[in-house]
Amino acid sequence: MSDQRLGEAHTMKEVLDRVSDAGAEGTVSVEDILNSIGRRSFGPLLLVPGLLLVSPLSGVPGFGTAMALIVFLFAVQLVAGRHRVWLPQFMLRRSIPRDKLDSAMRFLKPAARTVDKLVHPRLSFLAEGVFGRLIGLVCLFIAFIMPPLEFVPFANTTSGAAIALFGLSLTARDGLVGALALIATGGIVYFGYTTLFM
């Protein structure tokens, strides 16, 4: 589906529904997911890898590093002010088994209904313009420290939560969520430092 025909998703449930509908049976590629969300929607595009890292998929070896690379590339383009996301072909071809993706969606969707009741546009200036690019910079930092944390079981779940909060902030134009994500990032920095250097 061409992203030009997609309206922008503004809730977590809308984003997850699009991911659920992506691709066909068997496997779902990164390109399928990207096209289902729309390549002009940086908020949902950060939200999805963040949420997948919170799901049971985070325990799959190498998954955290793969998501970190995707987040890094999305965040670079957000900071650069691009209006349409680009990924190299080798990443677009990467895929997730349909049954594992469906399992992750079943895990995440109940939470989405609760989250969407709490999240709404407020302090929107903290989720757009210069502040939107600042969110991109913070996500760059998180993505950078994620691969070393791959060796600590489920450590990147916290990283995914922070990225998901930043993505949700951009998606719903909720600056308060972005502020909470900054607090979560502080926890990631502390955890990463104590895990790797102490």
BALOBA-1460 file (C-alpha; in Angstrom, 3 decimals):
// residues 198
<rec num="1" residu="m" x="0.000" y="0.000" z="0.000"/>
<rec num="2" residu="s" x="1.401" y="3.387" z="-0.914"/>
<rec num="3" residu="d" x="1.985" y="5.634" z="2.082"/>
<rec num="4" residu="q" x="0.589" y="8.539" z="0.048"/>
<rec num="5" residu="r" x="-2.892" y="7.065" z="0.493"/>
<rec num="6" residu="l" x="-2.529" y="6.673" z="4.237"/>
<rec num="7" residu="g" x="-3.876" y="9.120" z="6.766"/>
<rec num="8" residu="e" x="-1.575" y="9.657" z="9.730"/>
<rec num="9" residu="a" x="-2.196" y="7.422" z="12.759"/>
<rec num="10" residu="h" x="-2.670" y="9.342" z="16.017"/>
<rec num="11" residu="t" x="-3.179" y="6.570" z="18.572"/>
<rec num="12" residu="m" x="-1.265" y="3.505" z="19.675"/>
<rec num="13" residu="k" x="-4.163" y="1.239" z="18.706"/>
<rec num="14" residu="e" x="-4.286" y="2.676" z="15.166"/>
<rec num="15" residu="v" x="-0.567" y="2.029" z="14.765"/>
<rec num="16" residu="l" x="-0.804" y="-1.552" z="16.048"/>
<rec num="17" residu="d" x="-3.807" y="-2.262" z="13.815"/>
<rec num="18" residu="r" x="-1.778" y="-1.182" z="10.790"/>
<rec num="19" residu="v" x="1.114" y="-3.398" z="11.805"/>
<rec num="20" residu="s" x="-1.275" y="-6.339" z="12.272"/>
<rec num="21" residu="d" x="-2.615" y="-5.815" z="8.749"/>
<rec num="22" residu="a" x="0.859" y="-5.567" z="7.181"/>
<rec num="23" residu="g" x="2.161" y="-8.163" z="4.765"/>
<rec num="24" residu="a" x="0.735" y="-11.587" z="4.082"/>
<rec num="25" residu="e" x="0.884" y="-15.031" z="5.653"/>
<rec num="26" residu="g" x="4.209" y="-16.587" z="6.584"/>
<rec num="27" residu="t" x="6.491" y="-13.637" z="7.236"/>
<rec num="28" residu="v" x="6.139" y="-9.866" z="7.453"/>
<rec num="29" residu="s" x="9.027" y="-7.756" z="6.150"/>
<rec num="30" residu="v" x="10.243" y="-4.428" z="7.491"/>
<rec num="31" residu="e" x="9.109" y="-2.931" z="4.185"/>
<rec num="32" residu="d" x="5.589" y="-4.306" z="4.716"/>
<rec num="33" residu="i" x="5.425" y="-2.655" z="8.139"/>
<rec num="34" residu="l" x="6.927" y="0.590" z="6.858"/>
<rec num="35" residu="n" x="4.391" y="0.804" z="4.054"/>
<rec num="36" residu="s" x="1.485" y="-0.027" z="6.357"/>
<rec num="37" residu="i" x="2.359" y="2.846" z="8.684"/>
<rec num="38" residu="g" x="3.411" y="5.390" z="6.071"/>
<rec num="39" residu="r" x="6.919" y="6.625" z="5.398"/>
<rec num="40" residu="r" x="6.110" y="10.197" z="6.413"/>
<rec num="41" residu="s" x="5.084" y="9.384" z="10.005"/>
<rec num="42" residu="f" x="8.143" y="9.527" z="12.272"/>
<rec num="43" residu="g" x="6.151" y="9.140" z="15.483"/>
<rec num="44" residu="p" x="4.586" y="5.773" z="14.595"/>
<rec num="45" residu="l" x="7.837" y="4.640" z="12.971"/>
<rec num="46" residu="l" x="9.655" y="5.114" z="16.292"/>
<rec num="47" residu="l" x="6.721" y="3.775" z="18.279"/>
<rec num="48" residu="v" x="6.648" y="0.385" z="16.522"/>
<rec num="49" residu="p" x="10.259" y="-0.762" z="17.166"/>
<rec num="50" residu="g" x="9.990" y="0.570" z="20.702"/>
<rec num="51" residu="l" x="6.854" y="-1.466" z="21.350"/>
<rec num="52" residu="l" x="8.322" y="-4.581" z="19.739"/>
<rec num="53" residu="l" x="11.247" y="-4.309" z="22.142"/>
<rec num="54" residu="v" x="8.794" y="-4.266" z="25.046"/>
<rec num="55" residu="s" x="7.080" y="-7.383" z="23.682"/>
<rec num="56" residu="p" x="8.365" y="-10.974" z="24.053"/>
<rec num="57" residu="l" x="10.280" y="-10.476" z="20.788"/>
<rec num="58" residu="s" x="12.911" y="-8.614" z="22.817"/>
<rec num="59" residu="g" x="14.208" y="-11.994" z="23.994"/>
<rec num="60" residu="v" x="15.088" y="-13.136" z="20.463"/>
<rec num="61" residu="p" x="18.908" y="-13.065" z="20.001"/>
<rec num="62" residu="g" x="19.981" y="-10.180" z="17.790"/>
<rec num="63" residu="f" x="16.545" y="-8.561" z="17.768"/>
<rec num="64" residu="g" x="17.605" y="-5.666" z="19.989"/>
<rec num="65" residu="t" x="20.547" y="-4.816" z="17.752"/>
<rec num="66" residu="a" x="18.389" y="-4.970" z="14.615"/>
<rec num="67" residu="m" x="15.815" y="-2.635" z="16.183"/>
<rec num="68" residu="a" x="18.608" y="-0.327" z="17.385"/>
<rec num="69" residu="l" x="19.868" y="0.053" z="13.813"/>
<rec num="70" residu="i" x="16.379" y="0.802" z="12.520"/>
<rec num="71" residu="v" x="15.745" y="3.354" z="15.283"/>
<rec num="72" residu="f" x="19.152" y="4.922" z="14.602"/>
<rec num="73" residu="l" x="18.342" y="5.413" z="10.908"/>
<rec num="74" residu="f" x="14.855" y="6.770" z="11.647"/>
<rec num="75" residu="a" x="16.246" y="9.160" z="14.269"/>
<rec num="76" residu="v" x="19.027" y="10.449" z="11.975"/>
<rec num="77" residu="q" x="16.420" y="11.348" z="9.381"/>
<rec num="78" residu="l" x="14.163" y="12.979" z="11.976"/>
<rec num="79" residu="v" x="17.051" y="15.144" z="13.183"/>
<rec num="80" residu="a" x="17.963" y="16.000" z="9.582"/>
<rec num="81" residu="g" x="14.423" y="17.216" z="8.942"/>
<rec num="82" residu="r" x="13.583" y="14.696" z="6.227"/>
<rec num="83" residu="h" x="9.910" y="14.341" z="5.329"/>
<rec num="84" residu="r" x="10.021" y="10.740" z="4.119"/>
<rec num="85" residu="v" x="11.857" y="7.815" z="5.701"/>
<rec num="86" residu="w" x="14.424" y="5.812" z="3.758"/>
<rec num="87" residu="l" x="15.966" y="2.441" z="4.667"/>
<rec num="88" residu="p" x="18.498" y="0.380" z="2.685"/>
<rec num="89" residu="q" x="17.167" y="-2.643" z="0.817"/>
<rec num="90" residu="f" x="18.910" y="-5.200" z="3.032"/>
<rec num="91" residu="m" x="16.971" y="-3.834" z="6.013"/>
<rec num="92" residu="l" x="13.677" y="-3.586" z="4.150"/>
<rec num="93" residu="r" x="13.993" y="-7.279" z="3.297"/>
<rec num="94" residu="r" x="14.419" y="-8.372" z="6.922"/>
<rec num="95" residu="s" x="11.321" y="-10.127" z="8.166"/>
<rec num="96" residu="i" x="9.517" y="-11.373" z="11.257"/>
<rec num="97" residu="p" x="7.568" y="-14.656" z="11.259"/>
<rec num="98" residu="r" x="3.861" y="-13.886" z="11.096"/>
<rec num="99" residu="d" x="3.067" y="-16.005" z="14.164"/>
<rec num="100" residu="k" x="5.647" y="-14.168" z="16.296"/>
<rec num="101" residu="l" x="4.386" y="-10.764" z="15.125"/>
<rec num="102" residu="d" x="0.782" y="-11.755" z="15.820"/>
<rec num="103" residu="s" x="1.799" y="-12.933" z="19.291"/>
<rec num="104" residu="a" x="3.502" y="-9.574" z="19.957"/>
<rec num="105" residu="m" x="0.379" y="-7.719" z="18.788"/>
<rec num="106" residu="r" x="-1.837" y="-9.777" z="21.105"/>
<rec num="107" residu="f" x="0.525" y="-8.895" z="23.959"/>
<rec num="108" residu="l" x="0.528" y="-5.157" z="23.153"/>
<rec num="109" residu="k" x="-3.054" y="-4.382" z="22.092"/>
<rec num="110" residu="p" x="-4.711" y="-4.656" z="25.530"/>
<rec num="111" residu="a" x="-2.256" y="-2.059" z="26.846"/>
<rec num="112" residu="a" x="-2.958" y="0.175" z="23.833"/>
<rec num="113" residu="r" x="-6.591" y="0.601" z="24.819"/>
<rec num="114" residu="t" x="-5.557" y="1.851" z="28.263"/>
<rec num="115" residu="v" x="-2.723" y="4.045" z="26.990"/>
<rec num="116" residu="d" x="-4.940" y="5.744" z="24.397"/>
<rec num="117" residu="k" x="-7.328" y="6.846" z="27.164"/>
<rec num="118" residu="l" x="-4.486" y="8.633" z="28.937"/>
<rec num="119" residu="v" x="-2.622" y="10.153" z="25.990"/>
<rec num="120" residu="h" x="-3.905" y="13.196" z="24.106"/>
<rec num="121" residu="p" x="-2.560" y="16.429" z="22.595"/>
<rec num="122" residu="r" x="-1.093" y="18.653" z="25.331"/>
<rec num="123" residu="l" x="2.080" y="20.717" z="25.603"/>
<rec num="124" residu="s" x="2.270" y="19.977" z="21.888"/>
<rec num="125" residu="f" x="5.215" y="22.335" z="21.373"/>
<rec num="126" residu="l" x="7.342" y="19.719" z="23.170"/>
<rec num="127" residu="a" x="6.551" y="17.172" z="20.456"/>
<rec num="128" residu="e" x="7.190" y="19.130" z="17.271"/>
<rec num="129" residu="g" x="9.655" y="21.440" z="15.546"/>
<rec num="130" residu="v" x="12.953" y="21.855" z="17.372"/>
<rec num="131" residu="f" x="11.771" y="19.655" z="20.224"/>
<rec num="132" residu="g" x="10.856" y="16.928" z="17.731"/>
<rec num="133" residu="r" x="14.441" y="16.988" z="16.489"/>
<rec num="134" residu="l" x="15.662" y="16.873" z="20.095"/>
<rec num="135" residu="i" x="13.615" y="13.694" z="20.517"/>
<rec num="136" residu="g" x="15.443" y="12.346" z="17.473"/>
<rec num="137" residu="l" x="18.800" y="13.121" z="19.105"/>
<rec num="138" residu="v" x="17.850" y="11.324" z="22.308"/>
<rec num="139" residu="c" x="16.646" y="8.305" z="20.324"/>
<rec num="140" residu="l" x="20.007" y="8.308" z="18.510"/>
<rec num="141" residu="f" x="21.754" y="8.052" z="21.862"/>
<rec num="142" residu="i" x="19.487" y="5.247" z="23.064"/>
<rec num="143" residu="a" x="20.021" y="3.301" z="19.837"/>
<rec num="144" residu="f" x="23.780" y="3.711" z="20.210"/>
<rec num="145" residu="i" x="23.902" y="2.080" z="23.666"/>
<rec num="146" residu="m" x="21.450" y="-0.727" z="22.870"/>
<rec num="147" residu="p" x="23.785" y="-3.249" z="21.138"/>
<rec num="148" residu="p" x="26.113" y="-3.673" z="24.170"/>
<rec num="149" residu="l" x="23.036" y="-4.237" z="26.363"/>
<rec num="150" residu="e" x="22.045" y="-7.139" z="24.100"/>
<rec num="151" residu="f" x="24.183" y="-9.384" z="26.311"/>
<rec num="152" residu="v" x="22.015" y="-8.600" z="29.360"/>
<rec num="153" residu="p" x="18.732" y="-10.557" z="29.056"/>
<rec num="154" residu="f" x="15.786" y="-8.241" z="28.385"/>
<rec num="155" residu="a" x="17.850" y="-5.143" z="29.289"/>
<rec num="156" residu="n" x="16.731" y="-3.483" z="26.063"/>
<rec num="157" residu="t" x="13.108" y="-3.696" z="27.195"/>
<rec num="158" residu="t" x="13.742" y="-0.454" z="29.105"/>
<rec num="159" residu="s" x="15.315" y="1.101" z="26.010"/>
<rec num="160" residu="g" x="12.294" y="0.040" z="23.975"/>
<rec num="161" residu="a" x="9.939" y="1.595" z="26.523"/>
<rec num="162" residu="a" x="11.712" y="4.949" z="26.257"/>
<rec num="163" residu="i" x="11.726" y="4.868" z="22.451"/>
<rec num="164" residu="a" x="8.049" y="3.877" z="22.465"/>
<rec num="165" residu="l" x="7.228" y="6.819" z="24.746"/>
<rec num="166" residu="f" x="9.075" y="9.228" z="22.442"/>
<rec num="167" residu="g" x="7.283" y="7.742" z="19.428"/>
<rec num="168" residu="l" x="3.934" y="8.007" z="21.212"/>
<rec num="169" residu="s" x="4.675" y="11.627" z="22.113"/>
<rec num="170" residu="l" x="5.249" y="12.487" z="18.442"/>
<rec num="171" residu="t" x="2.263" y="10.393" z="17.317"/>
<rec num="172" residu="a" x="-0.265" y="11.907" z="19.729"/>
<rec num="173" residu="r" x="1.409" y="15.343" z="19.965"/>
<rec num="174" residu="d" x="1.629" y="14.792" z="23.724"/>
<rec num="175" residu="g" x="4.579" y="16.703" z="25.130"/>
<rec num="176" residu="l" x="4.010" y="15.356" z="28.647"/>
<rec num="177" residu="v" x="4.706" y="11.830" z="27.390"/>
<rec num="178" residu="g" x="7.931" y="13.124" z="25.864"/>
<rec num="179" residu="a" x="8.951" y="14.548" z="29.251"/>
<rec num="180" residu="l" x="8.275" y="11.168" z="30.886"/>
<rec num="181" residu="a" x="10.403" y="9.543" z="28.189"/>
<rec num="182" residu="l" x="13.315" y="11.798" z="29.149"/>
<rec num="183" residu="i" x="13.044" y="10.499" z="32.722"/>
<rec num="184" residu="a" x="13.053" y="6.920" z="31.397"/>
<rec num="185" residu="t" x="16.147" y="7.771" z="29.345"/>
<rec num="186" residu="g" x="17.909" y="8.863" z="32.518"/>
<rec num="187" residu="g" x="17.189" y="5.402" z="33.916"/>
<rec num="188" residu="i" x="18.617" y="3.788" z="30.783"/>
<rec num="189" residu="v" x="21.816" y="5.825" z="31.039"/>
<rec num="190" residu="y" x="22.255" y="4.843" z="34.682"/>
<rec num="191" residu="f" x="21.483" y="1.177" z="34.034"/>
<rec num="192" residu="g" x="23.770" y="1.052" z="30.981"/>
<rec num="193" residu="y" x="26.645" y="2.686" z="32.849"/>
<rec num="194" residu="t" x="26.377" y="0.455" z="35.912"/>
<rec num="195" residu="t" x="25.982" y="-2.684" z="33.759"/>
<rec num="196" residu="l" x="28.853" y="-2.034" z="31.381"/>
<rec num="197" residu="f" x="31.399" y="-0.189" z="33.518"/>
<rec num="198" residu="m" x="30.887" y="-1.233" z="37.148"/>
